[in-house]
Amino acid sequence: MTEVVLTPNTEIDINIEADVIKPDEFAGKSKEEIEQLIVWQGPDQLPLKNFFDVKGQGGSSAEETSIVIKGDVARVKMIGAEMNAGKITIQGSTGLKVGAEMKGGEIVVEGDANSWAGTEMKGGLLHIKGNTIDHLGCAYRGSWKGMSAGRIVVDGNAQSQIGGGLTGGEIIVNGNAENFCGIRQSGGLIVIRGNAIRAIGAEMSGGTIVVEGHITNFTPGMQYEDEQYDLCFEDIECGGVFKKFTGDFAISKKPKGVLYAGKEANLEL
C-alpha cells in the first residue's frame, strides 16, 4: 500500500470537519493535491495544509492507500467518514464521528475516540485501542437504524447508548459500558467484556447482547430462559456460564432479542 503521512502543524482551537481524510479522497492525488483538499472550520472552508503537513501521495486506488496521522487530532471530526476501502491509522486520540457511515476498509485509533464513533456504520473495521464516549455504532438522532454491518472493537471502556438501533454487525467492548447499551436493537451482536449499569437491551426486538460482567440495574422487560455455556459467535468467543434472557417484553409480546449475563457476576438475577 502507498502511505500518506499527515502531521498536525498547528494548535486547533475550533473543531474542524475533515471527512476528506480518507483513502477514497487521497487515492490518485499528488502531495500538492492532497494539501488543497477542503476542510471546514466553523463557516470557513480552508485547505488541509493549514492544519497538516503532508508527506507522500495517494495510491492508485483507495484499496492501495494507507493514511497515517502522527499525533493527537481530538479536535478533528469525521475522519474516515463514509470511507469504502484502504486504511487509516491515528497515532493519538481523535474527535467526533470517526468512521461514521464507513462502508469498508480499516481504521485504527491508537488513543481515545470522542462520541458517535462508527455511527450508522455499514462495513469495515473500526478498532479503538483506548476509550470512547457515547453513541458508539449508534443511529443518528431522528433515525431508527444504527450500525448495519462491519465490526467495531474498543479495547477500553465505552459509555452510553452503544449500538442504539443496531441492525447488524458486531460491537465488542473489552472494558465497561454504562447506560442503554443496545437500546432499540433489532439485529447484530454486542459483547461487553466488563460491567454495565442499566437499561441494557431496553426496547430491543432482535439481535444479541452479551455482558460478561455485572449489570447494576437489570432491564425489567427481560425474561429468564435458561443457562448457556461457552458462547461462540463465529470467531467471537465468550467463555463461562451465562444466564439467558429474552426481551424486551415491555414493547413486544414476541420479542426475538437475546441477552446473556455472566452467571458468576449476576447471581442475584
matplotlib code that plots the C-alpha trace (Angstrom):
import matplotlib.pyplot as plt

x = [0.0, 1.1, 1.4, 0.4, 1.6, -0.3, 1.3, -0.6, 1.3, -0.8, -2.9, -6.5, -8.8, -12.2, -13.0, -12.6, -14.7, -12.4, -14.3, -11.8, -9.3, -9.9, -8.3, -11.2, -10.2, -6.5, -6.3, -4.7, -3.7, -0.3, 1.0, 0.1, -3.5, -4.0, -2.8, -5.5, -8.4, -11.0, -12.0, -14.5, -13.7, -17.0, -18.2, -14.8, -13.5, -9.8, -7.1, -5.9, -2.4, -3.4, -3.7, -1.4, 1.9, 1.5, 4.2, 3.7, 1.0, -2.1, -2.1, -3.6, -6.9, -8.5, -7.6, -3.9, -3.9, -2.9, -3.1, -1.1, -1.9, 1.0, -0.3, -3.4, -6.4, -9.0, -10.4, -10.7, -14.1, -15.4, -12.0, -12.8, -16.5, -18.1, -14.8, -15.0, -11.6, -8.0, -6.6, -6.3, -4.1, -4.4, -1.4, -3.3, -6.8, -9.5, -12.6, -16.3, -17.7, -14.6, -15.6, -19.2, -21.1, -17.9, -18.6, -15.2, -11.6, -9.9, -9.5, -7.2, -7.3, -4.3, -5.8, -9.3, -12.2, -14.9, -18.7, -20.5, -17.7, -18.8, -22.3, -24.5, -21.5, -22.2, -18.9, -15.2, -13.3, -13.0, -10.6, -10.3, -7.4, -8.4, -11.8, -14.7, -17.7, -21.4, -23.3, -20.8, -22.2, -25.5, -28.2, -28.3, -30.9, -34.2, -33.2, -34.2, -31.4, -27.9, -24.9, -25.9, -22.6, -18.9, -17.1, -16.2, -13.7, -12.9, -10.1, -11.1, -14.4, -17.4, -20.2, -23.9, -26.1, -23.7, -25.3, -28.5, -30.8, -28.2, -29.5, -26.3, -22.6, -20.6, -19.5, -17.0, -16.1, -13.4, -14.0, -17.1, -20.3, -22.8, -26.4, -28.9, -26.5, -28.4, -31.4, -33.9, -31.5, -33.1, -30.1, -26.4, -24.2, -22.9, -20.3, -19.4, -16.4, -16.7, -19.6, -22.7, -25.0, -28.7, -31.3, -29.2, -31.3, -34.2, -36.7, -34.7, -36.7, -33.8, -30.1, -27.8, -26.1, -23.5, -22.4, -19.7, -19.5, -22.1, -25.2, -26.1, -29.8, -31.4, -33.9, -37.4, -38.7, -36.3, -37.5, -35.2, -34.9, -32.1, -28.3, -25.8, -22.1, -19.1, -20.8, -19.4, -20.4, -18.2, -14.8, -16.0, -15.9, -17.4, -16.3, -18.1, -21.7, -24.3, -27.9, -30.0, -32.9, -35.2, -36.9, -37.8, -41.3, -42.1, -42.5, -43.5, -45.3, -42.9, -39.5, -36.5, -33.8, -31.4, -29.4, -26.7, -25.5, -22.4, -23.7, -21.0, -21.2, -25.0, -26.0, -29.0, -30.7]
y = [0.0, 3.6, 5.6, 9.2, 10.7, 13.7, 15.6, 18.3, 21.6, 24.0, 24.0, 23.6, 25.8, 25.5, 21.9, 21.1, 18.8, 16.7, 14.0, 14.3, 12.5, 9.0, 6.8, 7.4, 11.1, 10.7, 7.9, 9.1, 12.5, 14.1, 15.6, 19.1, 18.0, 16.4, 19.6, 21.6, 19.4, 21.4, 21.1, 23.2, 25.2, 26.9, 28.8, 28.8, 26.4, 26.0, 23.8, 20.7, 22.1, 24.8, 22.1, 19.3, 18.8, 16.2, 13.6, 11.1, 10.7, 8.6, 5.1, 4.1, 3.3, 3.6, -0.1, 0.8, 3.9, 4.0, 7.2, 7.6, 10.6, 11.3, 12.9, 13.8, 15.0, 15.3, 18.4, 16.9, 15.4, 12.9, 11.3, 8.3, 9.1, 7.1, 5.5, 2.4, 0.9, 1.4, 2.0, 4.9, 4.8, 7.6, 7.7, 9.5, 10.4, 11.6, 13.7, 13.1, 10.7, 8.8, 6.2, 7.4, 5.6, 3.8, 1.0, -0.8, -0.6, -0.3, 2.5, 2.1, 4.7, 4.2, 6.6, 7.6, 8.4, 11.0, 10.4, 8.9, 6.7, 4.3, 6.0, 4.0, 2.0, -0.2, -2.2, -2.4, -2.5, 0.3, -0.5, 2.0, 1.0, 3.5, 4.5, 6.1, 8.1, 7.9, 6.6, 4.1, 2.4, 4.2, 5.7, 9.4, 11.3, 11.1, 7.8, 4.3, 2.2, 2.3, 0.3, -2.4, -4.3, -4.4, -4.6, -2.2, -3.2, -1.0, -2.1, 0.2, 1.5, 2.9, 4.9, 5.2, 4.1, 1.6, 0.2, 2.2, 0.9, -1.8, -3.9, -5.9, -6.2, -6.6, -4.3, -5.7, -3.6, -5.1, -2.8, -1.4, 0.1, 2.5, 3.1, 2.0, -0.4, -1.9, 0.3, -0.4, -3.1, -5.4, -7.3, -7.8, -8.6, -6.5, -8.0, -6.2, -7.9, -5.8, -4.4, -2.4, -0.1, 0.0, -0.4, -3.0, -4.1, -1.8, -1.9, -4.5, -6.6, -8.8, -9.4, -10.5, -8.8, -10.4, -8.8, -10.9, -8.6, -7.3, -5.5, -2.9, -2.3, -5.0, -4.2, -5.3, -6.4, -9.3, -12.8, -15.6, -18.7, -21.0, -21.2, -21.4, -22.4, -21.1, -18.9, -18.7, -16.3, -17.3, -16.0, -14.2, -16.4, -15.7, -18.3, -19.3, -19.8, -17.3, -16.7, -16.3, -13.8, -12.8, -9.5, -6.7, -7.8, -4.2, -3.4, -6.7, -10.0, -12.0, -10.3, -12.0, -10.2, -12.3, -11.0, -13.2, -12.2, -13.8, -16.0, -15.5, -11.8, -11.7, -14.3, -12.2, -12.3]
z = [0.0, -0.7, 2.5, 3.1, 6.4, 8.0, 10.8, 12.7, 12.2, 14.3, 17.5, 16.5, 18.6, 16.8, 15.7, 12.0, 9.9, 7.8, 6.1, 3.2, 5.3, 3.9, 1.2, -1.2, -1.4, -1.3, -4.0, -7.3, -5.9, -5.5, -2.3, -3.6, -4.5, -1.1, 0.6, -1.2, -0.1, 1.7, 5.4, 7.3, 10.4, 11.5, 8.4, 6.7, 4.0, 4.3, 2.7, 4.6, 4.6, 7.0, 9.7, 8.5, 6.9, 4.1, 3.1, 0.3, -2.3, -2.7, -4.1, -7.4, -5.6, -2.2, -1.6, -2.2, 0.0, 3.7, 5.8, 8.9, 11.2, 13.5, 16.7, 18.6, 16.5, 19.2, 17.6, 14.1, 13.3, 10.8, 9.9, 7.7, 7.3, 4.5, 3.5, 1.3, 1.4, 2.4, 5.9, 8.4, 11.4, 14.0, 16.3, 19.1, 20.0, 17.6, 17.5, 16.9, 14.3, 13.4, 10.8, 10.7, 7.9, 6.8, 4.3, 4.1, 4.9, 8.4, 10.9, 13.9, 16.6, 19.0, 21.6, 22.6, 20.3, 21.0, 20.7, 17.7, 16.6, 13.8, 13.6, 11.2, 10.1, 7.1, 6.8, 7.5, 10.8, 13.4, 16.2, 19.1, 21.3, 24.1, 25.4, 23.7, 24.9, 23.9, 20.8, 19.6, 16.4, 17.1, 14.9, 14.4, 16.3, 14.4, 12.8, 13.9, 12.3, 13.5, 12.5, 10.0, 9.2, 9.9, 13.2, 16.0, 18.7, 21.7, 23.9, 26.8, 28.0, 26.2, 27.8, 26.9, 24.0, 22.5, 19.4, 19.6, 16.8, 15.8, 12.9, 12.1, 12.5, 15.8, 18.6, 21.1, 24.1, 26.2, 29.1, 30.8, 29.4, 31.1, 30.2, 27.4, 25.6, 22.7, 23.0, 20.2, 18.8, 16.2, 15.0, 15.2, 18.2, 21.1, 23.6, 26.8, 28.5, 31.6, 33.6, 32.6, 34.5, 33.4, 30.7, 28.8, 25.8, 26.5, 23.7, 21.8, 19.4, 18.0, 18.0, 20.8, 23.7, 26.0, 29.2, 30.9, 34.0, 36.5, 35.4, 38.1, 37.2, 35.2, 32.5, 33.8, 30.4, 30.1, 30.8, 32.0, 29.8, 30.9, 31.3, 28.4, 28.4, 26.5, 23.9, 20.4, 17.6, 14.7, 15.7, 18.9, 22.0, 25.4, 27.9, 31.1, 32.3, 31.2, 32.2, 29.0, 28.8, 26.0, 25.5, 25.6, 26.6, 27.6, 23.9, 22.2, 23.1, 21.0, 21.0, 19.5, 21.4, 23.5, 26.4, 28.1, 31.5, 33.1, 35.9, 38.5, 38.2, 38.4, 40.9, 42.1, 38.7]

ax = plt.figure().add_subplot(projection="3d")
ax.plot(x, y, z, "-o")
ax.set_aspect("equal")
plt.show()
